[in-house]
Amino acid sequence: MTPEEIAAVAAERDTARQELARLRVGLTKGLTPEQSARLRGADEAEMTADADALKAEFGAPPAPARPATGSGSDVNASGHMGIERGAALYRAKHGVDEDGVRVARYMPRSEMFG
């Protein structure tokens, strides 16, 4: 390798280390990756101070809302309906039984002809 190639590889390595340090500090401080990319400093201590200043000025991003769960809830811990509840809602909406067979249902005359 030529001295120029060695210098280019070293510069690329240093850039990657700085980017990693920014992400590490930002994530530790609760910043998004986009906010972390804006951090300044020669080392992690300076970046940590910059992250604290950024959070103080703009505030931390809001924590994702977690739905309340408990017995009788249609929502599971990940914030989604369970498979069984979703399948039951689909069957009720489309008039099919558990085997996918259409269920004949009574429809009042007023619904048929409006």
Secondary structure, DSSP 8 states (H G I E B T S, - for coil): --HHHHHHHHHHHHHHHHHHHHHHHHHHTT--HHHHTT---SSHHHHHHHHHHHHHHH------------TT-SB-TTSSB-HHHHHHHHHHHHTB-TTS-B------HHHHH-
